[in-house]
Amino acid sequence: MGTRALRIVLIGGRPGLADRMRDVLASDGCELIAADAPGDADAVLLDLSSHTDDRLAVLARLQDDAPHVPAIVLANSADEPSAQAAIQFGAQDVWTPAVLGSGLTEHLLRTAIARHSLRDELRRQRLFYATIVQSIVEGILLEDASGRITFVNPAAAGMLGYSEDELIGQHWSLIVAREQVAEVSSELSRRPQGVAGRYETTVLTKDGRPVPVIVSARPVLAAGRYSGVMSVFTDISERKRIEEELRTLSLHDSLTGLLNRRGFIMLADQHLRMARRAKRELSLLFADLDGLKAINDSFGHARGDYALMEAAEVLREVFRESDIIARLGGDEFGIVPLEATAAGVINPVQRLRDLLDERNAHPTRPYQLSLSVGIAVFNPHEPCTIDQLLDRADAAMYRHKRMGRQGAA
């Protein structure tokens, strides 16, 4: 099956040219179609022999209406200035009328169409990538080999509080905190060797506000030679705020490694709300290390701390890793067994008693390890807060402590 004839539109030209062109193109395997359908054509021939300004206006409209169709200008040597103007307006090529009817017309047209298609694809790719760069939320800076900013995307300009024009031509040190310029300079000195890098630093907004960022920087090459740096940076202010909050409000007890009271309340309250929605029970145990004051007074606070760590170790052995176990403060511990029912919580309490008995059976122990435990059960039909449940378990524990017995109430 042969290749179909190329469809060509002729725009402009002297009287009678269209009829002559139809015969010439047909002899070269091409078909002349109506000038009012350039979008259906494979190529447009534009005759500049007259009304040049009008022809250039037509060419501009063609680029808007049918950018996929290459326009080829027909011009004599006398029309060279107009032909060059047509190239500036987007024409693919300039031919002399002698090319037509030479037997090479179809080959030259197909070559021009292929070149235009490639150019159009490159144009669309550039537009696509430019759209990504302009819309991406990370800041992007391009710097030349001297450190001057040559490009900045809207996200970077917005993050820094400058307009894009205000940053172009400025040295990168304008936007880096003074105390970090030397460190960033050291990082950038590795780029000419072809080394990419990732680092944290602080940039300054136009009004001097510091913004912590993480930067990914890589060298830019032109014709195989180093020409600058592309830096992509992300604002990590929120991450830094959370890190600082976690440092300030740590959720773990430094002595035992268990959750502290804040961590316990946060997790236990979350599971209490889940139990309320699911209309199921939730057990909470409140444990007190008996005689901690006496241990401190008789053997010193270091021994008292060791007793607290022993109690935490026993609780870890008794309860599962998925259960919520915390040192609430002083000699108090809280436990929420996540899978245990109200009746099922008795089994771990018995294991707790057995493990304490094993430890206390050692003949060289200087003191007895004892825990009093109170249990409170959340009833989904009688809602309460986690603090109220703690108070109930605490009251149950003290009732048991007054009985003078190790175990649970």
ABEGO torsion letter per residue (X at the ends): XBBBBBBBBBBEEBBGAAAAAAAAAAAAGBBBBBAABAAABABBBBBAABGAAAAAAAAAAAAAABAABBBBBBBBAAAAAAAAAAAAAGBABBBBAAABGAGAAAAAAAAAAAAAAAAAAAAAAAAAAAAAAAABABBBBBBBAAGBBABBBAAAAAAAGBBAAAABGBBAAAABBAAAAAAAAAAAAAAAAGBBBBBBBBBBBAAGBBBBBBBBBBBBBBGGBBAEBBBBBBBAAAAAAAAAAAAABBABBAAAGBBBAAAAAAAAAAAAAAAAAAGBBBBBBBBBBBGAAAAAAAAEAAAAAAAAAAAAAAAAAABBAABBBBBAEEABBBBBBAABBAAAAAAAAAAAAAAAAAAAABAABABBBBBBBBBBBBBAABBBBAAAAAAAAAAAAAAAAAAGBBEBX
